[in-house]
Amino acid sequence: MKRMFFVLIMLFISQLGFSQAQNGARQLMIINNTNCDQTFEVFGGNFCKCVGYQEGSVSYNSSFITIFAGQTVVHTDTTTLGGLFSVNPPGFVYGARITEGYPTICGIHGGTVGQPNCVGAGLTYSFIANNSDCSTCGSTTATWYPADCEGMARLVFTP
């Protein structure tokens, strides 16, 4: 009986994770727990469900965003992200493209994190962050914490 209860609980938890992985989020919190500035671009669309092509779907990209060492920034809706997200009504975020330094100086090198079923990427990306002069700053892992449609996704940078 205990085994069957455990299996049912695990199936329920995996279903919750799967359902969230197919959704975008209206809000985004970015937390930089490193001693390095972090630069990235957020992307998403105008539908919460991000699985497959949807009629009338629009893709959004933010401008490059730099969050300073130790800083936390909260976007209560996507219109504050800049770039193509500066439209009303707010869209949904699906993930982030992480750069390993300042893209206008160091070039665009990096990876992608986000909702796995939305972006085909993982929840984490590890890299060596660069300073504004492209010198090495430190090892960093970017982790995406998914949220449901009206929730707040989190992008967290840790050493």
C-alpha positions in Angstrom: 0.0 0.0 0.0 2.8 2.4 0.9 4.5 1.6 -2.4 1.4 2.3 -4.4 0.8 5.6 -2.5 4.4 6.6 -3.3 4.0 5.8 -7.0 0.8 7.9 -7.1 2.5 10.8 -5.4 5.5 10.6 -7.8 3.2 10.5 -10.9 1.3 13.5 -9.5 4.6 15.5 -9.0 5.9 14.6 -12.4 2.6 15.7 -14.0 2.9 19.0 -12.2 6.4 19.5 -13.5 5.4 18.6 -17.0 2.4 20.9 -17.1 4.5 23.8 -15.9 7.2 23.0 -18.5 4.7 23.7 -21.3 3.8 27.1 -20.0 5.3 30.6 -20.1 5.1 33.0 -17.2 3.8 36.6 -17.0 6.4 37.7 -14.5 10.2 37.2 -14.1 12.6 37.6 -11.2 16.3 37.7 -11.9 18.7 37.1 -9.1 22.5 37.5 -9.4 24.2 35.8 -6.5 27.6 36.1 -8.2 30.4 38.7 -8.0 30.1 39.1 -11.8 27.8 41.2 -14.0 25.5 38.9 -16.0 24.1 39.7 -19.5 21.2 37.9 -21.2 18.2 38.3 -23.4 14.7 37.1 -22.5 12.4 35.5 -25.1 8.8 34.4 -25.2 5.4 34.8 -26.9 1.9 36.0 -26.6 0.4 32.7 -25.4 0.9 30.9 -22.1 1.0 27.5 -23.7 4.2 27.3 -25.7 3.8 23.8 -27.2 3.6 23.7 -31.0 2.6 26.4 -33.4 -0.4 28.5 -32.5 -2.4 30.6 -34.9 -1.6 34.3 -34.3 1.5 33.5 -32.2 4.0 36.4 -31.9 7.6 35.9 -30.7 9.2 38.5 -28.4 12.8 39.2 -27.6 14.0 41.6 -24.9 16.9 43.9 -25.4 20.2 42.7 -23.9 19.8 43.0 -20.1 22.7 43.3 -17.7 22.2 42.6 -14.0 25.0 43.7 -11.8 26.7 41.5 -9.2 24.5 40.9 -6.1 21.5 42.5 -7.7 17.9 41.3 -7.8 15.4 42.6 -10.3 11.6 41.8 -10.5 9.6 42.3 -13.7 5.9 42.2 -12.7 4.9 42.0 -16.3 6.9 41.5 -19.6 6.3 45.1 -20.9 9.2 46.2 -18.7 11.7 43.9 -20.4 12.3 46.2 -23.3 12.8 45.2 -26.9 9.8 43.5 -28.6 8.3 42.8 -25.1 7.4 46.5 -24.9 3.8 45.9 -26.1 0.5 45.8 -24.4 -1.0 43.3 -23.4 2.0 41.7 -21.7 3.4 38.5 -23.2 4.8 35.4 -21.6 8.5 34.5 -21.0 9.7 31.1 -22.1 13.4 31.4 -21.4 16.7 33.3 -21.6 19.7 33.4 -23.8 22.7 33.8 -21.6 25.8 35.6 -22.9 29.2 35.0 -21.2 30.0 38.7 -21.1 29.1 42.0 -22.7 27.9 41.0 -26.2 28.8 44.4 -27.9 32.4 44.0 -26.7 33.1 40.3 -26.2 30.8 38.9 -28.9 27.8 36.7 -28.3 28.8 33.3 -26.8 26.6 31.4 -24.4 23.7 29.1 -23.9 19.9 28.9 -23.4 17.8 28.1 -20.3 14.1 28.0 -19.9 11.0 25.9 -20.1 12.2 22.6 -21.6 9.1 22.0 -23.8 9.2 25.7 -24.9 12.8 26.2 -25.9 14.3 22.7 -26.2 17.0 23.6 -23.6 17.7 22.6 -20.1 17.1 24.4 -16.8 20.8 25.1 -16.2 23.7 26.5 -18.2 27.2 26.7 -16.7 29.9 29.0 -18.1 32.8 31.3 -17.3 31.5 34.9 -17.0 33.6 37.7 -18.4 34.1 41.2 -17.1 33.3 44.3 -19.3 36.9 44.1 -20.7 36.3 40.4 -21.6 38.7 39.2 -18.9 37.6 36.2 -16.9 35.4 37.0 -13.9 34.3 33.6 -12.5 32.4 30.3 -12.9 28.7 30.8 -13.1 25.6 28.7 -13.4 22.4 30.2 -14.7 19.3 28.3 -13.5 15.7 28.7 -14.8 12.9 28.0 -12.3 9.7 27.6 -14.2 6.3 29.0 -13.2 2.8 28.6 -14.4 1.0 31.1 -16.6 0.2 33.8 -14.1 3.2 33.0 -11.9 6.7 34.3 -11.6 9.6 32.5 -13.3 13.0 33.0 -11.8 16.4 33.2 -13.5 19.1 32.8 -10.9 22.9 33.2 -11.4 25.1 31.4 -8.8 28.9 30.9 -8.5 
